[in-house]
Amino acid sequence: LREAADAVVIGGGVVGCSIAYNLAKKGYGKVVVLERGFLASGATGRCGAGVRAQWGAKTNCRLAYSSIKMFSQMNEMLETKRDIEFKQGGYLLLAFTENQWRQFQANVTLQNSLGIPSRLLTPKEAREIVPFLNTEGLVGATYCHEDGHCNPFQVTLAYADAARRHGAKIRTYVEATGILTEGGRIRGVLTEEGEISTPITVVAAGGHSADLARMVGVELPIYSERHQILVTEQVEPVLGPMVMSFHHGLYCQQTPDGSFIMGIGDPNELKGYVTTSSWHFLEEMAGKITGLLPPVASLRVVRQWAGLYDISPDAHPILGQAPYVEGFYLACGFSGHGFMIAPMVSRLLAQAICDEEPEIPLESLGLARFGRGELLHEPSVV
Ligand SMILES: Cc1cc2nc3c(=O)[nH]c(=O)nc-3n(C[C@H](O)[C@H](O)[C@H](O)COP(=O)(O)OP(=O)(O)OC[C@H]3O[C@@H](n4cnc5c(N)ncnc54)[C@H](O)[C@@H]3O)c2cc1C
């Protein structure tokens, strides 16, 4: 089978589907998405889907806050009736050391300067938001009421539906097995079903992006790492915000259906493509969360699972056209927070592909920054 497309997006997670939507909406000819599994079968469908504007780096703040505005209007924007379960219960970020507290103070100053309504809280004020929070050792906290979390499947499917409505073709269970170039330009993408000739290829393949980039001789400085997460039984609503502690490396939320979802960033997690679950995670998670939110101890765990973070050296994504290969675009390296910035990232990338000036300049996020030694810095990651 031989066919032609104007752009091929590799990866049917939230990033790939939202890029396809933005391109199709702009009328960018024939847009094809290739997904080797089902939509959102990668990191997207496995993620906590937390959405926060409270970052320590200006670019992450801007990408996330503009995305929050889009999540809050997603039904109108994508003309969908899907319930994306966007719960704006805020994020409560906890500081357990003086160093963290100083960093949080600087973060809030930066966030406020960008119009993000975050604020500093005393431990007592933090308890007013989460009355069963154990504040022993807590130095202070920050809170932004516009932060929250969504259902990642519904968001991805809403983007995919809208992309299809605007003419994009989404092929599930079709793997990209090769990328063809000619004279320094993209020429096509190979699949088990044949060749799709195209001048534009976007790699939005999450933890597998580096393998795809290697097919055209581009080395990406990113690696994959397992991250584990669990969900409990459903109980009545008791937890408003997403609670996050960088000190414990954990986050915990209660979804609108009453389940608690929580995960840990473990520095000793396996690198590579392993997505099995471990007892160690269950024990570590239970120990840490019951110390912080004691009543959680009475909840029964329903399921645990794992997904991949695609980690870049500076915890910022790699976005835009790769140097030396015309038509080869990257949207990867999301370092554990790609869900929450996907709405804005995909809009910017579509603008770049269409030769428009992106609303937020992409130069500082391009692959070339690593060669120039111009890494960004993000102090607030789990
Ligand atoms: C446990 C966990 C918790 C997280 N929590 C959060 C959070 O709270 N907030 C947040 O913002 N982010 C979170 N993240 C990160 C977030 O999930 C990712 O950054 C985001 O989903 C990336 O989306 P993506 O579309 O780039 O990648 P993915 O969702 O991984 O999609 C890539 C897709 O590409 C497909 N693919 C790969 N190779 C090929 C190929 N050769 N051909 C065709 N298809 C291919 C894969 O099957 C996959 O579906 C979390 C991640 C994990 C694992």
The ligand as an SDF file (V2000), in Angstrom:
LIG
                    3D

 53 58  0  0  0  0  0  0  0  0999 V2000
    2.8270    7.3230   36.3700 C   0  0  0  0  0  0  0  0  0  0  0  0
    2.8280    8.6000   35.5940 C   0  0  0  0  0  0  0  0  0  0  0  0
    2.2180    9.7330   36.1370 C   0  0  0  0  0  0  0  0  0  0  0  0
    2.2120   10.9360   35.4290 C   0  0  0  0  0  0  0  0  0  0  0  0
    1.5520   12.0160   35.9620 N   0  0  0  0  0  0  0  0  0  0  0  0
    1.4590   13.1550   35.2380 C   0  0  0  0  0  0  0  0  0  0  0  0
    0.7070   14.2550   35.7240 C   0  0  0  0  0  0  0  0  0  0  0  0
    0.1220   14.1990   36.8100 O   0  0  0  0  0  0  0  0  0  0  0  0
    0.6200   15.3600   34.9440 N   0  0  0  0  0  0  0  0  0  0  0  0
    1.2590   15.4450   33.7380 C   0  0  0  0  0  0  0  0  0  0  0  0
    1.1650   16.4890   33.0950 O   0  0  0  0  0  0  0  0  0  0  0  0
    1.9630   14.4260   33.2430 N   0  0  0  0  0  0  0  0  0  0  0  0
    2.0860   13.2760   33.9700 C   0  0  0  0  0  0  0  0  0  0  0  0
    2.8150   12.2280   33.4840 N   0  0  0  0  0  0  0  0  0  0  0  0
    3.5400   12.4080   32.2220 C   0  0  0  0  0  0  0  0  0  0  0  0
    2.5840   12.2670   31.0360 C   0  0  0  0  0  0  0  0  0  0  0  0
    1.9220   11.0420   31.1130 O   0  0  0  0  0  0  0  0  0  0  0  0
    3.3590   12.3580   29.7240 C   0  0  0  0  0  0  0  0  0  0  0  0
    4.2780   13.4300   29.7330 O   0  0  0  0  0  0  0  0  0  0  0  0
    2.4040   12.5590   28.5620 C   0  0  0  0  0  0  0  0  0  0  0  0
    1.3190   11.6660   28.6380 O   0  0  0  0  0  0  0  0  0  0  0  0
    3.1590   12.3900   27.2720 C   0  0  0  0  0  0  0  0  0  0  0  0
    2.2390   12.2340   26.2270 O   0  0  0  0  0  0  0  0  0  0  0  0
    2.7360   11.7640   24.8120 P   0  0  0  0  0  0  0  0  0  0  0  0
    1.5610   11.7760   23.9290 O   0  0  0  0  0  0  0  0  0  0  0  0
    3.9410   12.5400   24.4620 O   0  0  0  0  0  0  0  0  0  0  0  0
    3.3060   10.2830   25.0690 O   0  0  0  0  0  0  0  0  0  0  0  0
    2.5150    8.8860   25.1810 P   0  0  0  0  0  0  0  0  0  0  0  0
    1.2270    9.0160   25.8810 O   0  0  0  0  0  0  0  0  0  0  0  0
    3.5070    7.9010   25.7290 O   0  0  0  0  0  0  0  0  0  0  0  0
    2.1820    8.5380   23.6860 O   0  0  0  0  0  0  0  0  0  0  0  0
    3.1510    8.0760   22.7900 C   0  0  0  0  0  0  0  0  0  0  0  0
    2.4810    7.0290   21.9290 C   0  0  0  0  0  0  0  0  0  0  0  0
    3.3580    6.6740   20.8740 O   0  0  0  0  0  0  0  0  0  0  0  0
    3.1170    5.3240   20.5560 C   0  0  0  0  0  0  0  0  0  0  0  0
    4.2750    4.8440   19.8040 N   0  0  0  0  0  0  0  0  0  0  0  0
    5.5500    4.6660   20.2520 C   0  0  0  0  0  0  0  0  0  0  0  0
    6.3270    4.2220   19.2560 N   0  0  0  0  0  0  0  0  0  0  0  0
    5.5380    4.1470   18.1500 C   0  0  0  0  0  0  0  0  0  0  0  0
    5.7580    3.7580   16.7940 C   0  0  0  0  0  0  0  0  0  0  0  0
    6.9750    3.3590   16.3680 N   0  0  0  0  0  0  0  0  0  0  0  0
    4.7300    3.7930   15.9210 N   0  0  0  0  0  0  0  0  0  0  0  0
    3.4840    4.1820   16.3350 C   0  0  0  0  0  0  0  0  0  0  0  0
    3.2140    4.5520   17.6130 N   0  0  0  0  0  0  0  0  0  0  0  0
    4.2310    4.5450   18.5000 C   0  0  0  0  0  0  0  0  0  0  0  0
    2.9330    4.6540   21.9070 C   0  0  0  0  0  0  0  0  0  0  0  0
    2.1930    3.4580   21.7770 O   0  0  0  0  0  0  0  0  0  0  0  0
    2.1720    5.7390   22.6730 C   0  0  0  0  0  0  0  0  0  0  0  0
    0.7770    5.5470   22.6880 O   0  0  0  0  0  0  0  0  0  0  0  0
    2.8420   11.0150   34.1580 C   0  0  0  0  0  0  0  0  0  0  0  0
    3.4340    9.8770   33.6120 C   0  0  0  0  0  0  0  0  0  0  0  0
    3.4250    8.6840   34.3090 C   0  0  0  0  0  0  0  0  0  0  0  0
    4.0560    7.4680   33.6840 C   0  0  0  0  0  0  0  0  0  0  0  0
  1  2  1  0
  2  3  1  0
  2 52  2  0
  3  4  2  0
  4  5  1  0
  4 50  1  0
  5  6  2  0
  6  7  1  0
  6 13  1  0
  7  8  2  0
  7  9  1  0
  9 10  1  0
 10 11  2  0
 10 12  1  0
 12 13  2  0
 13 14  1  0
 14 15  1  0
 14 50  1  0
 15 16  1  0
 16 17  1  0
 16 18  1  0
 18 19  1  0
 18 20  1  0
 20 21  1  0
 20 22  1  0
 22 23  1  0
 23 24  1  0
 24 25  2  0
 24 26  1  0
 24 27  1  0
 27 28  1  0
 28 29  2  0
 28 30  1  0
 28 31  1  0
 31 32  1  0
 32 33  1  0
 33 34  1  0
 33 48  1  0
 34 35  1  0
 35 36  1  0
 35 46  1  0
 36 37  1  0
 36 45  1  0
 37 38  2  0
 38 39  1  0
 39 40  1  0
 39 45  2  0
 40 41  1  0
 40 42  2  0
 42 43  1  0
 43 44  2  0
 44 45  1  0
 46 47  1  0
 46 48  1  0
 48 49  1  0
 50 51  2  0
 51 52  1  0
 52 53  1  0
M  END
$$$$
